[in-house]
């Protein structure tokens, strides 16, 4: 290179540095494609990059090529006594200390509908909505929102949501997002086929699982022991509650973890009191299968696959001195907790019974006032303190601690329903309940946690994030997913279709591997560059997902290990 060329290159380099300084290169590099004009769709005309959640009688959202504000398409929303949220995530580090603005154009075929544009912080559950709008005519109208966020922003993401509710039809188009006045989300489309090198790296690092049969041996699971070394809380997720294949894989892992890795607690995302009743069955043989089915209160667990897990634990316990406990960490049924407290008080403590009866009267009232809500909260806290100080001649300390725990479960359930100012999120409550299980088990006890991917995730505000902050590397999050097949869900159909993956989703990348079922450690994995960027990841849960089945996430921020299976079969109800 000549001295003249060297000088030109140096000047060019300095200019680039100056431009970066003036424009903030970090933000420039963070620019992304957000499909803000809804021009790109996937299976069943679902919009790329956007996630869709709804509640109510019926709702749908899909791309429409007949009506648009800009470009060739818009997003058409149809509602029947429902509300819907179409949302996209903005990374938290881009939000802190910045003013985030958003505009969207919308039109309605029915003036009884209303729409909002809102920002939502998933950690503190705070939302910043625009005012509700009722379209006065059928022309396109502008909906805007702008919020300044503090320098210390508590979440790893901010959700921008287009919200609509009522009956009728909406169209959304031409979303504009700004960060301190600079446009965000309008980069070129970033989906692509994985490269041959990426697929080779995936094949080199995955651990194949040869057989899901429970009696097929443990040779293919053995490498898993290296991944979980030093762990005491192993969280096994699931992208839907209705995949038989996932539960067969989980049972194979549970068997290995109990028999070879000394795990001694299985904790399920189910109501606490009902799980304790099942625990009497698996540890002491008390009750019958019909009792078990009755106490599997969530329809998602009323399956042969869940019963297989329970029966395996019970069978194991009959021939081993070290018993495996069956626990629950959810709080969505406060009635059973209050009932258990009442039964205890009837036998042991008339004064406590009077407190419970007074609480029950307010709790069952059809028209609760703010004073009632405050009374319920303080009375439940008062009972927990009372039980902590009370001593009984015929009651063990463990029994008292359990009843105190039920008082906490009741309080959590009431808070979720009534949402007083001091309430927390369900994820935070569940993390606290798992912490309680650990602290009331023998020292050093290893625990298997089973729940939805979205709960065991280490993303901020999630149950897994709280547990990770408490237990650090002793907590491991294992995300489960599949690529094709069908699943069961709360709905009229016996099972539902798994939507095909596509370039730009993790499942599509995993489907290119040589193994149909595998384990992949995704921590500190620099060779798999595909995993270092946000992509779609299948998320279904307990309800049918007939809109989008993929949410845009950064996989390595959510999980430590991935369990993948190519095909899903639906669970079989009892």
Buried (B, 14 or more C-beta within 10 A) or exposed (E): EEEEEEEEEEEEEEEEEEEEEEEEEEBEEBBBBBBBBBBBBBEBBBBBBBBBBBEBEEBBBBBBEEBBBBEEBBBBBBBEEBBBBBBBBBBBBBBBEBEBBBBBBBBBBBEEBBBBBBBBBBBEEEEBBBEEBEBEEEEBBEBEBBBEBEEEBBBBBBBBBBBBBBBBBBBBBBBBBBBBEBEBBBEEEEBEEBEEEBBEBBBEBBBBBBEBEEEEEEEBBEBBBEBBEEBBBBBBBBBBBBBBBBBBBBBBBBBBBBEEBEBBBBBBBBBBBBBBBBBEBBBEEEBEEEBBBEBBBBBBBBBEBBBBBBBBBBEBBEEEEEBBBBBBBBBBBBBBBBBBBBEBBEEBBEEBBEBBEEBBEBBEEEEBEEEBBBBBBEBBEEBBEBBEEBEBEEBEEEEBBBBBBBBBBBBBBBBBEBEEEEBBBBBBBBBBBBBBBBEEBEEEBBBBBBBBBBBBBBBBBBBBBBBBEBBEEBBBBBBBBBBBBBBBBEEEEEBBBBBBBBBBBBBBBBBBBEBBBBBBBBEEBEEBEBBEEBBBBBBBBBBBBBBBBBBBBBBBBBBBBBBBBBBBBBBEEB
